Amino acid sequence: MEQINLLQRAKHLLRLYGFFPKKRLGQNFTVNSDMLQRLVSHASLTEDDVVLEVGAGLGFLTRLLSSECKKVVAVEVDPNIVGILRAQLRGLQNVDLIEGDILKVSLPPFSKVVSAPPYSISSPLLFRLLERSFDWAVLILQKEFAERLAASVGSKDYGRLTVNVYYRAEVELLDPVPRTMFYPPPDVDSMMVRLKPRNPPFPVEDEAVFFELVRTLFTQRNKKVRNGLISFLRKREISRKEAVELADSTVYSAKRVRELAPEDFGILANELRKFQNRAAGHVEKV
């Protein structure tokens, strides 16, 4: 019954304020109370937590969070939705509503993230969050995107996103979220995901080299590592002869890019860094 009530309430609020959800902003509002309760439950909130919510929508999750934690920092980009939220959340002293783009606004400290963010910003949002210090995030993400986060080495979903997030966080797939739990329903199903930030699980001497190597190699994910390495080295103004020699000398040269584990990319990046340092030292001596 509660589920129907949330759906009815969403439709009522949208009619009341003359608001039409914008597809380009990913405005699909959560209207299933059981799903919202599970989302909050997975976050294991305490009365000391400050929770970040990205894309507060009609405030259904915001209200639930406010009853479980010390403070909610709710960020919403659409000024029309912000107007609805201010009216709906009036009287909740522990909700701090920020109007703006989550990828650009200044954020106060927070301990957890609980949210169903717009699908279109999933990747940049994750990397922005993982630059911050917090305990964990429980998010509803597009199912296909969530599966890429937790993909196994060599699978069709395994790629640059998998490696980059693995370097920063532990990923756990939780509950499936059918599209019917939103209004209006999106075109795809979703998945609850928990991310726990961590220190990198393997050593990387130069993160810029590591991330650029991962990016470059995955543009040729089905080709041999050797080919991708030659492209990577040539972009760094290393002669073709040297690039070929170095690419052929690596232990992974005959493997396919998709077969490399995240740790393998770290080893390769460190090898290339050492080569660059040696080359730079040789040039200085000359």
C-alpha positions in Angstrom: 0.0 0.0 0.0 2.9 2.3 0.9 4.4 1.8 -2.5 1.1 3.0 -4.2 1.0 5.9 -1.8 4.5 7.1 -2.9 3.6 6.7 -6.5 0.4 8.7 -5.9 2.3 11.3 -3.9 4.8 11.7 -6.7 2.1 12.2 -9.3 0.3 14.6 -7.0 3.4 16.7 -6.3 4.2 16.9 -10.0 0.7 18.0 -10.9 0.6 20.4 -8.0 3.7 22.2 -9.0 3.2 21.8 -12.8 6.5 20.0 -13.1 7.4 17.7 -16.0 10.3 15.3 -15.4 13.3 16.0 -17.7 14.8 13.0 -19.3 18.1 14.8 -20.0 18.5 15.3 -16.2 17.7 11.7 -15.4 14.6 12.7 -13.4 13.1 9.3 -12.5 11.8 9.6 -9.0 12.0 6.7 -6.5 8.5 5.6 -5.6 9.0 2.2 -3.8 9.3 2.5 -0.1 10.6 -1.0 0.4 13.4 -0.3 -2.0 14.2 3.0 -0.2 14.2 1.2 3.2 16.7 -1.4 1.8 18.9 1.3 0.4 19.1 3.0 3.8 19.5 -0.3 5.6 22.5 -1.2 3.5 24.2 2.0 4.6 24.1 1.0 8.3 23.5 4.6 9.4 24.2 5.9 12.9 23.0 9.0 14.7 26.5 10.5 14.1 26.5 10.1 10.3 26.4 13.1 7.9 24.9 11.6 4.7 25.4 13.0 1.2 22.4 12.6 -1.1 23.0 13.3 -4.8 19.8 14.3 -6.7 17.3 14.7 -4.0 14.3 14.5 -6.3 11.0 14.8 -4.5 12.6 14.3 -1.1 11.2 10.8 -0.3 14.7 9.4 0.4 15.8 12.7 2.0 13.1 12.5 4.6 13.9 8.8 5.4 17.6 9.6 5.8 16.9 12.6 8.1 15.2 10.3 10.6 18.2 7.9 10.7 21.3 10.2 10.9 22.7 13.4 12.3 22.5 15.4 9.1 21.6 15.1 5.4 23.4 17.1 2.8 21.1 17.0 -0.2 22.3 18.3 -3.6 19.9 19.1 -6.4 20.7 20.7 -9.7 17.2 21.7 -10.9 16.0 25.0 -9.4 12.3 24.0 -9.9 12.8 20.7 -8.0 14.7 22.7 -5.3 11.5 24.8 -4.8 9.5 21.7 -4.3 12.0 20.3 -1.9 12.1 23.4 0.2 8.4 23.2 0.7 8.3 19.4 1.3 11.3 19.4 3.7 10.3 22.4 5.7 10.6 21.7 9.4 13.4 19.2 9.0 16.2 20.9 10.9 18.9 18.4 10.0 18.6 18.7 6.2 21.1 21.0 4.3 19.8 21.6 0.8 22.4 22.7 -1.8 21.3 23.9 -5.2 23.9 23.1 -7.8 25.8 20.6 -9.9 27.3 17.8 -7.7 30.3 17.8 -10.0 31.0 21.5 -9.4 29.6 22.6 -6.0 31.7 22.8 -2.9 30.8 20.0 -0.5 31.0 19.9 3.3 32.5 16.8 5.0 30.3 13.8 5.0 30.7 10.2 6.3 28.4 8.3 4.0 26.7 8.6 0.6 23.2 7.2 0.1 21.6 8.1 -3.3 20.0 7.3 -6.6 21.9 9.7 -8.7 21.2 10.5 -12.4 22.7 7.7 -14.6 24.3 10.2 -16.9 26.8 11.4 -14.3 27.6 8.0 -12.8 31.2 7.8 -13.9 32.4 11.3 -13.1 30.4 11.3 -9.9 32.2 8.1 -8.6 35.6 9.6 -9.3 34.7 12.9 -7.7 33.4 11.0 -4.6 36.5 8.8 -4.4 38.7 11.9 -4.1 36.9 12.5 -0.8 37.2 10.8 2.6 34.1 8.9 3.7 33.2 5.4 5.1 31.1 4.0 2.2 28.5 4.8 -0.4 25.3 2.9 -1.2 24.0 3.9 -4.6 21.4 2.9 -7.1 23.1 2.7 -10.5 22.2 1.5 -13.9 22.5 -2.3 -13.9 24.9 -2.4 -16.8 27.1 0.2 -15.2 27.1 -1.6 -11.9 28.1 -4.8 -13.6 31.1 -3.1 -15.2 32.2 -1.9 -11.8 32.4 -5.4 -10.5 33.4 -7.2 -13.7 35.9 -10.1 -13.6 39.1 -10.0 -15.6 38.6 -11.0 -19.2 34.8 -10.7 -19.2 32.9 -8.6 -21.7 32.1 -6.0 -19.0 35.7 -5.7 -17.8 37.4 -2.5 -18.8 38.9 0.9 -17.9 36.1 1.7 -15.4 36.6 -1.6 -13.6 40.4 -1.1 -13.2 40.2 2.5 -12.1 37.5 2.0 -9.5 39.2 -1.2 -8.2 42.3 0.9 -7.5 40.2 3.2 -5.3 37.5 1.2 -3.7 35.9 -2.2 -2.9 32.7 -2.8 -4.9 29.8 -5.0 -3.8 26.7 -5.6 -5.8 23.6 -5.7 -3.6 20.0 -5.8 -4.7 18.5 -5.6 -8.2 16.2 -2.6 -8.7 13.5 -3.0 -11.5 12.7 0.0 -13.5 9.1 -0.2 -12.2 10.3 1.2 -8.9 10.7 4.7 -10.4 8.3 7.3 -11.9 8.5 7.8 -14.7 10.2 4.4 -15.2 13.6 4.7 -16.9 14.4 2.5 -20.0 16.8 0.2 -18.0 16.9 -1.7 -14.8 19.2 -0.7 -11.9 21.3 -2.2 -9.1 22.2 -1.2 -5.6 25.9 -1.0 -5.1 28.1 -0.4 -2.1 31.5 1.2 -2.5 34.1 1.3 0.3 37.0 3.6 -0.4 40.4 2.1 0.4 44.1 2.6 0.0 45.3 1.3 -3.4 45.7 -2.5 -3.1 48.9 -2.5 -5.2 51.8 0.0 -5.5 51.8 2.6 -8.2 54.7 5.0 -8.5 53.0 7.6 -10.7 49.2 7.6 -10.8 49.1 9.8 -13.9 51.1 7.2 -15.9 49.0 4.4 -14.5 45.6 6.0 -15.4 46.9 7.1 -18.8 48.2 3.6 -19.5 44.9 2.0 -18.5 43.0 4.5 -20.8 45.3 3.9 -23.8 45.4 0.1 -23.6 41.6 -0.3 -23.2 41.1 1.5 -26.5 42.5 -1.7 -27.9 41.1 -4.1 -25.4 41.0 -7.2 -27.7 44.5 -6.7 -29.1 47.8 -7.8 -27.7 49.3 -5.6 -24.9 52.4 -5.1 -27.1 50.4 -3.1 -29.6 48.9 -0.8 -27.0 52.2 -0.3 -25.3 53.8 0.9 -28.5 51.0 3.4 -29.0 51.4 4.6 -25.4 55.2 5.0 -25.7 55.0 6.7 -29.1 52.7 9.4 -27.6 55.4 10.1 -25.1 57.9 10.9 -27.8 59.9 7.7 -27.5 61.3 6.5 -30.8 59.6 3.6 -32.6 62.7 1.4 -32.2 62.8 1.9 -28.4 59.0 1.6 -28.1 59.0 -1.8 -29.9 62.0 -3.1 -27.9 60.4 -2.1 -24.6 57.0 -3.4 -25.5 58.5 -6.8 -26.6 60.5 -7.0 -23.4 57.5 -6.9 -21.0 56.2 -10.0 -19.4 52.7 -9.3 -20.6 53.5 -8.4 -24.3 51.7 -11.5 -25.7 48.6 -11.2 -23.6 45.3 -9.5 -24.6 44.6 -6.2 -22.9 41.3 -7.6 -21.4 43.3 -10.4 -19.8 45.4 -8.1 -17.6 44.4 -7.9 -13.9 44.4 -4.4 -12.3 47.6 -5.4 -10.5 49.2 -6.1 -13.9 48.5 -2.6 -15.1 50.2 -1.4 -11.9 53.3 -3.5 -12.7 53.4 -2.3 -16.3 53.0 1.4 -15.3 55.9 1.1 -12.8 58.1 -0.5 -15.4 57.4 2.3 -17.9 58.0 4.9 -15.2 61.4 3.4 -14.5 62.2 3.3 -18.2 61.3 7.0 -18.5 63.4 7.9 -15.4 66.4 6.0 -16.9 65.9 7.7 -20.3 65.7 11.1 -18.6 68.8 10.4 -16.6 70.7 9.4 -19.8 69.7 12.6 -21.6 70.8 14.7 -18.6 74.2 13.0 -18.6 74.7 13.5 -22.3 
